[in-house]
Amino acid sequence: MLEVKEVSKIYESDRGIQDFNLSANRGEVICLIGPNGAGKTTIIKILAGVMKSDSGICTIDDIPTVDVNAKFKIGYLPENVFVYDRLTVYSFLRFVAVMKEIINFEEEIKRLLFEFDLWKYRDEIIKKLSMGMKKKIGIIVALLGYPSLIILDEPTNGLDTKGIISLKNEIKKAKDRGCIIVISSHILDFVRYIGSKFIFIKSGRVVKRVSTYEGIDLEEIYSILHFPRKRNN
């Protein structure tokens, strides 16, 4: 279970996130929606345990996400993908799998490489690959081992259509395996078909929460929250 209680992180510019709360159970897909600068990436970093909040607490399976023991339970794709680009694709993924203590990872790596059209590049040095290919490698890293919590920050950026379809398929598989998936995105057409809950963020605060069971129109909600309405004369 993912629990976030009264989490705040404020920067010198007064931007950040304030009093963020979230509770998610196994198999839920949580989508954070908002424009650039709304605070989505700050939340993502706190959930991933790569940033400490100023106040509040964030736990996965009762372990604070900043705790080193939580890292085995978290798969994280940052907005700007980090890879060891002097390694080959397969060597890097094998390294990650060993570090995360994933058992029988060879078949899983092979399957994911095929899914994302990277199998034929498995022996290529990562540095030579395109940004889109590196993004796919980052996604595979986040999915490896189907951890309790999978965090994807703007996962569609740089992906081609086939990559987006593969990503949707893998998110569904992770959901069916009981993973909690948190996705930060401003692409409504992507999140509308995969999300269980949608959290709209504006200027560092949650301004609306809805679920798929409420017959929602994400575009209408987004427009009301972020587009100024014209006044009638």
BELDATA-V804194 format. One record per residue. PHI is phi as a letter, one per 30 degrees, with the letter a starting at -180 (NA if undefined). Layout:
# BELDATA-V804194
((PHI) (PHI))
This chain:
# BELDATA-V804194
((NA) (c) (b) (b) (b) (h) (d) (b) (b) (c) (c) (d) (d) (i) (d) (k) (b) (b) (h) (d) (b) (a) (b) (b) (c) (e) (i) (c) (c) (c) (c) (c) (b) (l) (d) (e) (i) (d) (j) (d) (d) (d) (d) (e) (d) (d) (d) (d) (i) (c) (b) (d) (d) (d) (a) (i) (b) (b) (b) (b) (h) (i) (c) (e) (d) (d) (d) (e) (d) (d) (d) (d) (c) (b) (c) (b) (c) (d) (d) (c) (d) (c) (b) (d) (d) (c) (c) (d) (e) (d) (d) (d) (d) (d) (e) (d) (d) (d) (d) (d) (h) (d) (d) (h) (d) (e) (d) (d) (d) (d) (d) (d) (d) (d) (e) (c) (h) (c) (e) (d) (c) (d) (c) (d) (d) (e) (e) (d) (d) (d) (d) (d) (d) (d) (d) (d) (d) (d) (d) (d) (e) (d) (d) (e) (i) (h) (d) (e) (b) (c) (c) (b) (c) (h) (d) (d) (e) (i) (d) (d) (e) (d) (d) (d) (d) (d) (d) (e) (d) (d) (d) (d) (d) (d) (d) (d) (d) (j) (d) (c) (c) (c) (b) (c) (a) (c) (c) (d) (d) (d) (d) (d) (c) (c) (d) (c) (b) (b) (c) (c) (c) (b) (h) (i) (b) (d) (c) (a) (b) (b) (b) (d) (d) (c) (h) (d) (b) (d) (d) (d) (d) (d) (d) (d) (d) (b) (c) (d) (d) (d) (d) (d) (d))
